[in-house]
């Protein structure tokens, strides 16, 4: 049986984003008084009092740089929350941020969108369905309410 892995933003990328984000802006840390921000560095919600930052991130652009893909107009950047300082990274397995509807967006090896599906919660069946199409190379899980990138999923 194929397994699918929810991937937080890689530590080397986080180091870059904490200096200058993908829009060329410096990081501006804040204290999160309320908590609940979806952190893409460790794939959990923030706790009240943690130091976080909202940075611009281009997930498909960075994946394309690794693979040689040319996503063209699909190369988008958007806001993501991260810890302002280095954190321990992902703690645990499974699929995070699964308490509400999500969009599972599929991409081809050349970085083009192949479609998407609204799911009640991201789970193994949703990813199996997405990756049943052999032309799917990568999946993004996105929030429905704002369309924000939450995490990527790859085979294995």
Buried (B, 14 or more C-beta within 10 A) or exposed (E): EEEBBBBBBEEEBBEBBBEEBBEEEEBEBEEBEEEEBBBBBBBBBBEEEBEBBBBBBBBBBBBBEEBEBEBEEBBEBBEBBBBBEEBEBBEEEEBBBBEEEBBBBBBBEBBBBBEBEEBEEBBEEBBEBBBEEEEBBBBBBBBEEEEBBBBBBBEE
